[in-house]
Amino acid sequence: MTLVEGGCLCSAVRYRMKTPPRSVVVCHCTHCQKASGSAFSVNLLVEKSDYEQQGVTACFTDTGDSGLPSHRHFCRECGSPVVTEATNMPGMLLVKAGTLDNPGEFSPQAEIYTRYAVKWHAPIAGCVRFVQAPVA
């Protein structure tokens, strides 16, 4: 049974997840700000084995505020960011919440790298806040 589906703006990349996300996290790090073109990025933490993708993405690898590489996959046609594979989270993927067919389906539980949050963004009610990323 498919629980969650989504894709990029032009639909060249489509995905499905077999299970709900482990968590939903708002990331305020400077690299997510730049990569998303916004003040933060909303990410669904999912197991790589539960993620199936149709269509090919391009990948940009950068070293984020964690100091470790992040592999940012985006649609080669429309440029939509789709998923990030962070080396500090083996076996996990960060799916971009804005690419969900129903983007409001899951609410965030945490905000990370809040030291970089823009001043006009108020804390999200019900979210645990971390100055950096929490250590597992």
TORKOL-4160 file (C-alpha; in steps of 0.2 Angstrom, whole numbers, padded with zeros to 4 digits, m for minus):
136
<pt num="1" X="0000" Y="0000" Z="0000"/>
<pt num="2" X="0007" Y="0017" Z="m0005"/>
<pt num="3" X="0005" Y="0029" Z="0009"/>
<pt num="4" X="0014" Y="0045" Z="0002"/>
<pt num="5" X="0017" Y="0051" Z="m0016"/>
<pt num="6" X="0025" Y="0066" Z="m0023"/>
<pt num="7" X="0036" Y="0073" Z="m0037"/>
<pt num="8" X="0044" Y="0088" Z="m0044"/>
<pt num="9" X="0036" Y="0103" Z="m0053"/>
<pt num="10" X="0036" Y="0096" Z="m0070"/>
<pt num="11" X="0032" Y="0078" Z="m0065"/>
<pt num="12" X="0048" Y="0071" Z="m0073"/>
<pt num="13" X="0053" Y="0064" Z="m0056"/>
<pt num="14" X="0040" Y="0055" Z="m0046"/>
<pt num="15" X="0042" Y="0045" Z="m0030"/>
<pt num="16" X="0032" Y="0035" Z="m0017"/>
<pt num="17" X="0036" Y="0030" Z="0001"/>
<pt num="18" X="0030" Y="0014" Z="0008"/>
<pt num="19" X="0029" Y="0020" Z="0026"/>
<pt num="20" X="0026" Y="0037" Z="0034"/>
<pt num="21" X="0041" Y="0048" Z="0038"/>
<pt num="22" X="0050" Y="0045" Z="0054"/>
<pt num="23" X="0049" Y="0063" Z="0058"/>
<pt num="24" X="0047" Y="0080" Z="0049"/>
<pt num="25" X="0061" Y="0093" Z="0052"/>
<pt num="26" X="0062" Y="0111" Z="0048"/>
<pt num="27" X="0080" Y="0115" Z="0044"/>
<pt num="28" X="0086" Y="0133" Z="0045"/>
<pt num="29" X="0105" Y="0130" Z="0040"/>
<pt num="30" X="0112" Y="0142" Z="0028"/>
<pt num="31" X="0114" Y="0128" Z="0015"/>
<pt num="32" X="0096" Y="0123" Z="0016"/>
<pt num="33" X="0092" Y="0142" Z="0014"/>
<pt num="34" X="0102" Y="0143" Z="m0002"/>
<pt num="35" X="0097" Y="0127" Z="m0009"/>
<pt num="36" X="0078" Y="0130" Z="m0006"/>
<pt num="37" X="0079" Y="0148" Z="m0011"/>
<pt num="38" X="0069" Y="0151" Z="0005"/>
<pt num="39" X="0071" Y="0155" Z="0024"/>
<pt num="40" X="0071" Y="0136" Z="0028"/>
<pt num="41" X="0068" Y="0119" Z="0021"/>
<pt num="42" X="0055" Y="0107" Z="0027"/>
<pt num="43" X="0061" Y="0089" Z="0026"/>
<pt num="44" X="0053" Y="0072" Z="0029"/>
<pt num="45" X="0065" Y="0059" Z="0037"/>
<pt num="46" X="0062" Y="0042" Z="0028"/>
<pt num="47" X="0071" Y="0026" Z="0027"/>
<pt num="48" X="0080" Y="0024" Z="0010"/>
<pt num="49" X="0073" Y="0007" Z="0008"/>
<pt num="50" X="0055" Y="0013" Z="0009"/>
<pt num="51" X="0058" Y="0026" Z="m0005"/>
<pt num="52" X="0055" Y="0022" Z="m0023"/>
<pt num="53" X="0059" Y="0035" Z="m0037"/>
<pt num="54" X="0054" Y="0036" Z="m0055"/>
<pt num="55" X="0064" Y="0048" Z="m0066"/>
<pt num="56" X="0082" Y="0053" Z="m0065"/>
<pt num="57" X="0089" Y="0067" Z="m0054"/>
<pt num="58" X="0105" Y="0078" Z="m0055"/>
<pt num="59" X="0115" Y="0079" Z="m0039"/>
<pt num="60" X="0125" Y="0093" Z="m0031"/>
<pt num="61" X="0136" Y="0089" Z="m0017"/>
<pt num="62" X="0141" Y="0102" Z="m0004"/>
<pt num="63" X="0148" Y="0102" Z="0014"/>
<pt num="64" X="0134" Y="0109" Z="0025"/>
<pt num="65" X="0134" Y="0117" Z="0042"/>
<pt num="66" X="0137" Y="0100" Z="0049"/>
<pt num="67" X="0154" Y="0099" Z="0041"/>
<pt num="68" X="0149" Y="0084" Z="0032"/>
<pt num="69" X="0144" Y="0081" Z="0014"/>
<pt num="70" X="0126" Y="0082" Z="0008"/>
<pt num="71" X="0120" Y="0075" Z="m0009"/>
<pt num="72" X="0106" Y="0086" Z="m0015"/>
<pt num="73" X="0096" Y="0078" Z="m0029"/>
<pt num="74" X="0085" Y="0089" Z="m0040"/>
<pt num="75" X="0075" Y="0087" Z="m0056"/>
<pt num="76" X="0086" Y="0089" Z="m0071"/>
<pt num="77" X="0071" Y="0097" Z="m0081"/>
<pt num="78" X="0063" Y="0109" Z="m0069"/>
<pt num="79" X="0076" Y="0111" Z="m0055"/>
<pt num="80" X="0065" Y="0106" Z="m0041"/>
<pt num="81" X="0074" Y="0100" Z="m0026"/>
<pt num="82" X="0067" Y="0083" Z="m0022"/>
<pt num="83" X="0078" Y="0073" Z="m0009"/>
<pt num="84" X="0094" Y="0075" Z="0001"/>
<pt num="85" X="0106" Y="0061" Z="0006"/>
<pt num="86" X="0116" Y="0067" Z="0021"/>
<pt num="87" X="0131" Y="0057" Z="0025"/>
<pt num="88" X="0129" Y="0059" Z="0044"/>
<pt num="89" X="0112" Y="0049" Z="0042"/>
<pt num="90" X="0117" Y="0032" Z="0033"/>
<pt num="91" X="0101" Y="0023" Z="0026"/>
<pt num="92" X="0090" Y="0038" Z="0028"/>
<pt num="93" X="0084" Y="0052" Z="0015"/>
<pt num="94" X="0077" Y="0069" Z="0018"/>
<pt num="95" X="0062" Y="0071" Z="0006"/>
<pt num="96" X="0057" Y="0089" Z="0003"/>
<pt num="97" X="0040" Y="0092" Z="0010"/>
<pt num="98" X="0035" Y="0104" Z="m0004"/>
<pt num="99" X="0036" Y="0090" Z="m0017"/>
<pt num="100" X="0023" Y="0080" Z="m0008"/>
<pt num="101" X="0006" Y="0078" Z="m0018"/>
<pt num="102" X="m0002" Y="0083" Z="m0001"/>
<pt num="103" X="0011" Y="0094" Z="0007"/>
<pt num="104" X="0001" Y="0098" Z="0022"/>
<pt num="105" X="m0001" Y="0080" Z="0027"/>
<pt num="106" X="0013" Y="0079" Z="0040"/>
<pt num="107" X="0017" Y="0093" Z="0052"/>
<pt num="108" X="0035" Y="0096" Z="0058"/>
<pt num="109" X="0041" Y="0090" Z="0075"/>
<pt num="110" X="0057" Y="0099" Z="0076"/>
<pt num="111" X="0067" Y="0114" Z="0070"/>
<pt num="112" X="0086" Y="0113" Z="0068"/>
<pt num="113" X="0100" Y="0125" Z="0066"/>
<pt num="114" X="0089" Y="0138" Z="0074"/>
<pt num="115" X="0104" Y="0149" Z="0076"/>
<pt num="116" X="0103" Y="0153" Z="0058"/>
<pt num="117" X="0084" Y="0156" Z="0058"/>
<pt num="118" X="0079" Y="0173" Z="0050"/>
<pt num="119" X="0073" Y="0185" Z="0063"/>
<pt num="120" X="0055" Y="0187" Z="0057"/>
<pt num="121" X="0052" Y="0168" Z="0058"/>
<pt num="122" X="0043" Y="0164" Z="0075"/>
<pt num="123" X="0046" Y="0147" Z="0083"/>
<pt num="124" X="0033" Y="0134" Z="0077"/>
<pt num="125" X="0021" Y="0129" Z="0090"/>
<pt num="126" X="0024" Y="0111" Z="0096"/>
<pt num="127" X="0041" Y="0109" Z="0088"/>
<pt num="128" X="0057" Y="0105" Z="0098"/>
<pt num="129" X="0070" Y="0118" Z="0094"/>
<pt num="130" X="0089" Y="0114" Z="0092"/>
<pt num="131" X="0103" Y="0127" Z="0089"/>
<pt num="132" X="0112" Y="0114" Z="0079"/>
<pt num="133" X="0106" Y="0096" Z="0073"/>
<pt num="134" X="0103" Y="0084" Z="0087"/>
<pt num="135" X="0116" Y="0070" Z="0089"/>
<pt num="136" X="0107" Y="0053" Z="0087"/>
